[in-house]
Amino acid sequence: MLIRREIPADTEVVRAIHLAAFAREDGTPGTVEANLVDELRVDAGWINALSWVAVEDDNVIGHVVCTRATVGPDALPVLGLGPLGVRPDRQRSGAGKALMMHAIIGAADALGEPAIVLLGHPTYYPRFGFQPAVPAGIVPPDPGWEPAFQLRTLTTYAATLRGDFVYAEPFRRL
């Protein structure tokens, strides 16, 4: 498996991955997540260096992205993670783990980002160093998001990073 930055030629397959990865039990495609990625691509919060794909046998099988978010009254920059999607037939193959550990977290840290915040399954993401965000002083847009609202601190993190979390605009329209 190869983990690399997304390139323009990957756009359609990345959309297809999210449609399939987030499909509902009745088979309805995961259009919310797929449309979110499309909208994030044209948003000021998009960071090319933080959109990664997993490739197996020359086929893109997974995707993850972080976009610009802010925390606190001074709108301090952090990252909002998501979505993370893996083609259903390749889920539980290690692609999601590789995208998280060997790509997005490392890349974000190398870029000097202080933290990654996400809304995700509270038993899946702790394996990547995520912890509840509220005890660290990062407040979710919706109080009902606890305990799924999580924080991964990086090298440049400072405990003074506190306050209300604000996602990139496309997230806020969901």
Buried (B, 14 or more C-beta within 10 A) or exposed (E): BEBEEBEEEBBEBBBBBBBBBBBEEEEEBBBEBBBBBBBBBEBEBBBEEBBBBBBBEEEBBBBBBBBBBBBBEEEBBBBBBBBBBBBEEBBEBBBBBBBBBBBBBBBBBEBEBBBBBBBBEBEBBEEBBBBBBBEBBBBBBEEEBBEBBBBBBBEEBEEEBBBEBBBBBBBEEE
